[in-house]
């Protein structure tokens, strides 16, 4: 029993860490959005830059939606962990959910950093 509670505690730690990371990424996307808005207000942008800027703004919206969905999944898994601890029940479903979320977080983080690099390259060329 004690070992199972420790495993659930470890899972809870992972979920809490991912939630903090998602909050950071959401703040980061807000910062990028502000900078892109600033560039969008310039009068001297070329058509290609405006198209790229619009594409980045759309991708930021998509990423913000993905963050919201991942945070929701984290909350659901945390609720499940807390319920399992309270009920003294540790079945494998909670672990399966966590493994699926871990893979989705890996994919999201990979895509996040690709977008971040592309936006930063765009900002270097248009600042």
VEXBA-951802 format. One record per residue: residue in three letters; residue number from 0; x, y, z of N, C-alpha, C in turn. Coordinates in steps of 0.05 Angstrom, whole numbers, plus 5000, padded with zeros to 4 digits. Layout:
BEGIN
aa|i|nc1|nc2|nc3|cac1|cac2|cac3|cc1|cc2|cc3
ALA|NUM|X|Y|Z|X|Y|Z|X|Y|Z
...
//
This chain:
BEGIN
aa|i|nc1|nc2|nc3|cac1|cac2|cac3|cc1|cc2|cc3
UNK|0|5016|4976|5000|5000|5000|5000|5017|5025|5000
UNK|1|5037|5026|5017|5054|5050|5019|5069|5055|4993
UNK|2|5077|5034|4979|5091|5037|4954|5072|5049|4933
UNK|3|5047|5040|4932|5028|5050|4913|5023|5079|4917
UNK|4|5021|5088|4942|5017|5116|4948|5041|5132|4939
UNK|5|5065|5121|4943|5089|5135|4933|5088|5138|4903
UNK|6|5080|5117|4889|5079|5119|4860|5059|5141|4852
UNK|7|5036|5142|4865|5016|5162|4859|5027|5190|4865
UNK|8|5043|5192|4886|5056|5217|4893|5075|5226|4871
UNK|9|5090|5206|4860|5108|5212|4838|5093|5221|4813
UNK|10|5070|5208|4808|5054|5217|4785|5044|5245|4789
UNK|11|5035|5251|4813|5025|5277|4820|5047|5298|4816
UNK|12|5071|5292|4824|5094|5310|4819|5098|5316|4790
UNK|13|5097|5294|4773|5100|5298|4744|5078|5316|4733
UNK|14|5054|5311|4741|5031|5327|4731|5034|5356|4739
UNK|15|5041|5361|4765|5045|5388|4774|5068|5402|4759
UNK|16|5089|5388|4752|5111|5399|4737|5102|5407|4709
UNK|17|5086|5389|4697|5076|5396|4670|5057|5419|4670
UNK|18|5041|5422|4691|5023|5444|4693|5038|5471|4695
UNK|19|5060|5471|4711|5077|5495|4713|5089|5501|4686
UNK|20|5098|5481|4672|5111|5486|4646|5090|5497|4626
UNK|21|5066|5486|4627|5045|5496|4609|5038|5525|4615
UNK|22|5037|5532|4641|5032|5560|4648|5054|5579|4637
UNK|23|5079|5569|4640|5102|5585|4629|5099|5588|4599
UNK|24|5092|5567|4585|5090|5569|4555|5067|5587|4547
UNK|25|5045|5587|4563|5023|5604|4557|5031|5633|4560
UNK|26|5046|5639|4581|5056|5667|4585|5075|5674|4563
UNK|27|5091|5655|4554|5110|5660|4533|5096|5667|4507
UNK|28|5074|5652|4501|5059|5657|4477|5045|5684|4478
UNK|29|5036|5693|4502|5025|5719|4505|5046|5741|4498
UNK|30|5070|5736|4507|5092|5755|4502|5098|5757|4472
UNK|31|5099|5733|4459|5104|5733|4430|5081|5747|4415
UNK|32|5056|5742|4424|5033|5755|4412|5035|5785|4414
UNK|33|5043|5795|4437|5046|5824|4440|5067|5835|4421
UNK|34|5090|5821|4418|5111|5830|4400|5101|5830|4371
UNK|35|5087|5808|4364|5077|5807|4336|5056|5829|4331
UNK|36|5040|5835|4351|5021|5857|4348|5036|5884|4343
UNK|37|5057|5887|4358|5074|5911|4355|5085|5913|4326
UNK|38|5095|5891|4316|5105|5891|4288|5083|5896|4268
UNK|39|5060|5884|4274|5037|5887|4256|5028|5916|4252
UNK|40|5033|5932|4273|5024|5960|4271|5044|5977|4255
UNK|41|5065|5966|4246|5084|5981|4230|5073|5985|4202
UNK|42|5081|6007|4190|5070|6014|4164|5088|6003|4141
UNK|43|5113|5996|4147|5132|5989|4127|5136|5959|4122
UNK|44|5117|5943|4131|5120|5914|4128|5113|5905|4099
UNK|45|5129|5886|4090|5124|5875|4063|5101|5855|4065
UNK|46|5089|5849|4042|5067|5830|4041|5075|5803|4052
UNK|47|5098|5793|4045|5107|5767|4055|5109|5767|4085
UNK|48|5119|5789|4096|5122|5790|4126|5094|5791|4139
UNK|49|5075|5804|4126|5048|5804|4137|5035|5777|4136
UNK|50|5041|5762|4115|5030|5734|4113|5043|5717|4135
UNK|51|5069|5719|4138|5083|5704|4159|5072|5711|4187
UNK|52|5069|5737|4191|5059|5746|4217|5031|5735|4222
UNK|53|5014|5735|4203|4987|5724|4206|4988|5694|4212
UNK|54|5006|5680|4198|5010|5652|4203|5018|5646|4232
UNK|55|5037|5662|4242|5046|5659|4269|5024|5665|4289
UNK|56|5008|5685|4284|4987|5692|4302|4966|5669|4303
UNK|57|4961|5657|4280|4943|5634|4280|4954|5610|4295
UNK|58|4980|5605|4291|4993|5583|4305|4994|5587|4335
UNK|59|4996|5613|4344|4996|5619|4372|4968|5612|4383
UNK|60|4947|5619|4369|4920|5612|4378|4916|5582|4380
UNK|61|4927|5568|4361|4925|5538|4361|4940|5528|4385
UNK|62|4964|5539|4390|4980|5529|4413|4966|5536|4440
UNK|63|4954|5560|4441|4940|5567|4466|4917|5547|4471
UNK|64|4903|5539|4450|4882|5519|4453|4893|5492|4462
UNK|65|4916|5484|4450|4929|5459|4458|4937|5460|4487
UNK|66|4948|5482|4496|4955|5485|4524|4931|5482|4542
UNK|67|4909|5495|4535|4885|5493|4551|4876|5464|4553
UNK|68|4877|5449|4531|4868|5421|4532|4887|5404|4549
UNK|69|4913|5409|4547|4932|5393|4563|4929|5400|4593
UNK|70|4925|5425|4599|4920|5432|4627|4895|5419|4638
UNK|71|4874|5417|4621|4850|5404|4630|4855|5374|4635
UNK|72|4870|5362|4617|4877|5333|4622|4893|5330|4647
UNK|73|4911|5348|4652|4927|5347|4677|4909|5349|4701
UNK|74|4890|5367|4701|4871|5370|4723|4855|5345|4727
UNK|75|4846|5333|4705|4830|5308|4707|4847|5285|4719
UNK|76|4872|5283|4710|4889|5262|4721|4894|5267|4750
UNK|77|4900|5292|4758|4904|5298|4786|4880|5291|4803
UNK|78|4856|5297|4793|4832|5290|4807|4830|5260|4810
UNK|79|4837|5245|4789|4837|5216|4791|4857|5206|4811
UNK|80|4880|5217|4812|4900|5209|4831|4890|5214|4860
UNK|81|4879|5238|4864|4869|5244|4891|4846|5225|4898
UNK|82|4829|5218|4879|4807|5199|4884|4818|5172|4891
UNK|83|4839|5163|4877|4851|5137|4881|4863|5135|4909
UNK|84|4877|5157|4917|4889|5157|4944|4867|5156|4965
UNK|85|4846|5171|4961|4824|5172|4980|4810|5145|4982
UNK|86|4806|5132|4959|4792|5106|4959|4811|5083|4964
UNK|87|4836|5088|4966|4856|5067|4970|4855|5047|4947
UNK|88|4853|5057|4923|4851|5041|4899|4872|5050|4879
UNK|89|4888|5032|4870|4909|5039|4850|4908|5019|4828
UNK|90|4891|5025|4808|4891|5008|4785|4909|5020|4763
UNK|91|4912|5005|4742|4932|5014|4722|4921|5036|4704
UNK|92|4895|5042|4704|4884|5062|4686|4897|5089|4691
UNK|93|4901|5097|4715|4913|5123|4722|4942|5124|4710
UNK|94|4956|5102|4711|4983|5101|4699|4982|5102|4669
UNK|95|4962|5089|4657|4959|5090|4628|4953|5118|4618
UNK|96|4935|5132|4633|4929|5160|4627|4953|5177|4628
UNK|97|4970|5173|4648|4994|5189|4652|5014|5184|4630
UNK|98|5017|5159|4621|5035|5153|4599|5026|5166|4573
UNK|99|5000|5166|4568|4990|5179|4544|4995|5209|4545
UNK|100|4990|5221|4569|4994|5249|4572|5024|5256|4569
UNK|101|5041|5239|4579|5070|5243|4577|5078|5245|4547
UNK|102|5068|5226|4531|5074|5227|4503|5064|5252|4489
UNK|103|5039|5260|4497|5028|5284|4485|5043|5309|4494
UNK|104|5053|5309|4519|5069|5331|4528|5096|5332|4512
UNK|105|5108|5309|4508|5133|5309|4492|5128|5321|4464
UNK|106|5106|5312|4451|5100|5322|4425|5095|5352|4425
UNK|107|5079|5361|4445|5073|5389|4447|5098|5405|4452
UNK|108|5115|5397|4470|5140|5412|4476|5157|5414|4451
UNK|109|5159|5392|4436|5175|5393|4411|5163|5414|4392
UNK|110|5137|5414|4388|5124|5433|4370|5127|5461|4381
UNK|111|5125|5464|4407|5127|5491|4419|5154|5503|4413
UNK|112|5175|5488|4417|5202|5499|4412|5208|5504|4382
UNK|113|5196|5488|4365|5198|5494|4336|5185|5521|4330
UNK|114|5160|5525|4340|5146|5550|4336|5162|5573|4348
UNK|115|5172|5569|4372|5187|5590|4385|5211|5599|4368
UNK|116|5226|5580|4358|5249|5586|4341|5241|5600|4316
UNK|117|5220|5591|4303|5210|5605|4279|5202|5633|4284
UNK|118|5188|5638|4306|5180|5665|4313|5204|5682|4319
UNK|119|5223|5672|4334|5247|5687|4340|5263|5694|4315
UNK|120|5265|5675|4297|5278|5681|4271|5263|5703|4256
UNK|121|5237|5702|4256|5221|5722|4242|5225|5750|4256
UNK|122|5226|5750|4282|5230|5775|4296|5257|5787|4290
UNK|123|5277|5770|4288|5304|5780|4281|5304|5794|4254
UNK|124|5289|5783|4235|5289|5794|4208|5271|5818|4206
UNK|125|5252|5822|4224|5232|5843|4221|5232|5863|4244
UNK|126|5252|5863|4260|5253|5882|4282|5271|5906|4275
//
